[in-house]
Amino acid sequence: MIAPRQPPASAALLEHYRGIAPSTLGHFGDEGYLRGIRPLFDGLRMLGTVVTVKVFAPDGAILRDALLLSEPGDVLVIQCVGDQECACWGELRTLAGLIKGLSGVVVEGAVTDVAALRKHRLPVFSRGVSAYTTRGIGQQGEVNLPIEVAGVRVNPGDIAIGDDDGVFILDGQRAEALLPQLLAKEALDRERRAAFLQRLASIG
């Protein structure tokens, strides 16, 4: 089943979150944190509006529909139901995602073509890697319906924010409510970091 696209978070709200690290969110609890979902490579940063996908391994055909529906700045969040060793994301879908302007991909399951994914640099987060992959059966799958990833309910239109430390999912209401505290925490950390670096330089 493919549901209509949900309204994205406002551009202004997303812009505020560009300067906020997932670890800053972690200071305020673990709600929305995707435990066990790890970045595929170092030095990445991801922020965008969630498009949800449910894949029933080994049938990965629904991902074509998700890519066609996606818009620049979106993050595909994929729940892979069934065999967790059956990778549903690889190089060709990464290239299609880059063409569409995706901000990243999160997979509750495995990915493949790891060397190529690291080369292309689209932010990818997953639970693991595998040489065994899905195929285009075309019988099952869902787009833009609620899913569950790492025990977290994820809805289309949520915000996904990730970096080397992991991924948080926020709904728009919580993102708005937390924003003042997060901005204050980031500002305080910048001040403390500068002070520590100054002291460190004086030692040298």
VMD Tcl script that draws the C-alpha trace (Angstrom):
set ca {
  {0.00 0.00 0.00}
  {1.22 3.49 -0.85}
  {-0.22 6.38 1.18}
  {-0.08 10.08 0.24}
  {2.97 12.09 1.16}
  {2.70 13.80 4.55}
  {3.45 17.52 5.02}
  {7.14 18.02 5.85}
  {8.51 19.94 8.80}
  {8.88 23.65 8.15}
  {12.05 24.82 6.44}
  {12.70 27.17 9.38}
  {12.57 24.31 11.89}
  {14.87 22.14 9.80}
  {17.31 25.02 9.44}
  {17.55 25.34 13.24}
  {18.32 21.63 13.51}
  {21.23 21.87 11.07}
  {23.36 23.14 13.94}
  {22.23 20.53 16.47}
  {24.08 17.26 17.00}
  {22.23 14.02 17.76}
  {24.37 13.70 20.90}
  {22.89 17.01 22.09}
  {19.45 15.44 21.78}
  {20.81 12.52 23.78}
  {21.33 14.80 26.78}
  {17.55 15.09 27.04}
  {16.70 11.38 26.94}
  {16.53 8.44 24.56}
  {13.04 8.96 23.13}
  {13.33 8.52 19.37}
  {16.87 7.13 19.49}
  {17.38 4.22 17.09}
  {19.35 1.74 19.17}
  {21.71 -0.48 17.19}
  {21.41 1.53 13.97}
  {24.91 2.61 12.97}
  {26.46 4.81 10.26}
  {28.03 2.93 7.38}
  {31.00 5.29 7.22}
  {32.55 8.18 9.14}
  {32.13 11.89 8.61}
  {28.48 11.95 7.63}
  {25.61 14.22 8.61}
  {21.93 13.65 7.85}
  {18.85 15.81 8.37}
  {15.54 15.59 6.57}
  {11.87 14.74 6.40}
  {11.00 11.06 6.79}
  {9.47 8.93 4.06}
  {8.64 5.56 5.64}
  {9.02 2.26 3.80}
  {8.14 -1.27 4.90}
  {9.95 -4.00 2.97}
  {8.94 -7.65 3.30}
  {12.17 -9.50 2.54}
  {13.09 -10.85 0.07}
  {10.68 -8.59 -1.88}
  {12.35 -5.19 -2.33}
  {10.27 -3.85 -5.22}
  {8.44 -1.28 -3.07}
  {11.65 0.75 -2.78}
  {11.25 1.84 -6.39}
  {7.91 3.43 -5.49}
  {9.43 5.08 -2.42}
  {12.21 6.59 -4.51}
  {9.77 7.87 -7.11}
  {7.67 9.56 -4.40}
  {10.62 11.07 -2.55}
  {11.63 14.71 -2.85}
  {14.93 16.55 -2.32}
  {15.86 16.60 1.35}
  {13.89 13.48 2.27}
  {15.24 10.62 4.37}
  {14.04 7.11 3.57}
  {13.49 5.15 6.79}
  {13.09 1.47 5.96}
  {11.72 -1.29 8.17}
  {12.81 -4.62 6.72}
  {10.41 -7.32 7.90}
  {11.61 -10.91 7.78}
  {15.18 -12.04 7.18}
  {17.47 -9.39 8.69}
  {20.38 -10.73 6.63}
  {18.55 -9.91 3.38}
  {19.97 -6.53 2.32}
  {17.41 -4.18 0.77}
  {19.69 -1.24 -0.08}
  {22.77 -1.12 -2.30}
  {24.67 0.86 -4.90}
  {22.02 1.28 -7.61}
  {19.40 2.48 -5.16}
  {21.99 4.82 -3.65}
  {22.65 6.33 -7.08}
  {18.89 6.73 -7.62}
  {18.65 8.36 -4.19}
  {21.41 10.82 -5.02}
  {19.63 11.74 -8.26}
  {16.44 12.36 -6.26}
  {18.33 14.50 -3.75}
  {17.83 12.31 -0.69}
  {19.47 13.49 2.53}
  {19.99 9.94 3.74}
  {18.73 6.40 4.25}
  {18.07 4.49 7.47}
  {17.61 0.71 7.29}
  {16.29 -1.53 10.05}
  {18.13 -4.44 8.49}
  {21.12 -4.92 6.20}
  {22.68 -3.06 3.28}
  {25.04 -4.29 0.56}
  {27.67 -2.93 -1.88}
  {29.45 -1.35 1.07}
  {32.56 -0.16 -0.79}
  {30.43 1.62 -3.40}
  {28.15 3.18 -0.78}
  {31.17 4.59 1.03}
  {32.45 6.00 -2.26}
  {29.16 7.71 -3.19}
  {28.79 9.26 0.31}
  {25.01 9.34 0.60}
  {24.51 9.05 4.39}
  {23.43 5.46 5.11}
  {22.64 3.97 8.52}
  {21.83 0.29 9.06}
  {21.91 -2.59 11.49}
  {24.41 -4.55 9.40}
  {25.75 -5.55 5.99}
  {25.11 -8.62 3.84}
  {25.86 -10.12 0.42}
  {22.38 -11.71 0.34}
  {19.88 -9.26 -1.17}
  {16.22 -8.59 -1.89}
  {14.80 -8.82 -5.41}
  {11.93 -7.29 -7.37}
  {9.06 -9.66 -6.65}
  {6.48 -6.87 -6.46}
  {3.91 -8.50 -4.17}
  {4.27 -6.72 -0.81}
  {5.40 -3.42 0.64}
  {4.22 -0.14 2.13}
  {5.16 3.52 1.72}
  {4.20 6.47 3.95}
  {2.52 4.41 6.66}
  {3.70 4.14 10.29}
  {6.57 1.70 10.86}
  {8.70 0.57 13.78}
  {12.48 0.85 13.73}
  {14.61 -0.24 16.69}
  {11.52 -0.13 18.89}
  {10.66 3.43 17.85}
  {7.42 4.29 16.06}
  {8.31 6.29 12.95}
  {5.69 8.27 11.04}
  {5.94 9.84 7.58}
  {6.70 13.53 7.94}
  {8.85 13.06 11.08}
  {12.36 14.53 11.24}
  {15.43 12.26 11.03}
  {18.73 13.59 12.34}
  {21.92 11.56 12.29}
  {25.70 11.69 12.30}
  {28.64 9.47 13.29}
  {27.01 8.89 16.70}
  {23.67 7.54 15.47}
  {20.12 8.57 14.59}
  {17.18 10.23 16.34}
  {13.62 10.47 15.01}
  {11.49 13.44 16.13}
  {7.92 14.34 15.35}
  {7.35 18.00 14.55}
  {5.69 18.84 17.87}
  {8.53 17.42 19.95}
  {11.11 19.03 17.69}
  {9.52 22.43 18.30}
  {9.24 21.87 22.05}
  {12.87 20.78 22.49}
  {14.40 23.43 20.25}
  {15.01 26.18 22.88}
  {16.78 23.75 25.22}
  {18.84 22.28 22.40}
  {19.97 25.67 21.11}
  {20.93 26.72 24.65}
  {22.88 23.49 25.16}
  {24.75 23.92 21.87}
  {25.64 27.52 22.76}
  {26.89 26.52 26.22}
  {28.96 23.69 24.76}
  {30.57 26.07 22.27}
  {31.59 28.41 25.09}
  {32.97 25.60 27.23}
  {34.80 24.05 24.27}
  {36.47 27.37 23.46}
  {37.53 27.80 27.08}
  {39.01 24.30 27.27}
  {40.87 24.76 23.99}
  {42.29 28.06 25.20}
  {43.54 26.42 28.38}
  {44.98 23.52 26.40}
  {46.82 25.91 24.08}
  {48.33 27.73 27.05}
  {49.77 24.45 28.35}
  {51.55 23.84 25.04}
}
mol new
graphics top color blue
foreach p $ca { graphics top sphere $p radius 0.5 }
foreach p [lrange $ca 0 end-1] q [lrange $ca 1 end] { graphics top cylinder $p $q radius 0.2 }
display resetview
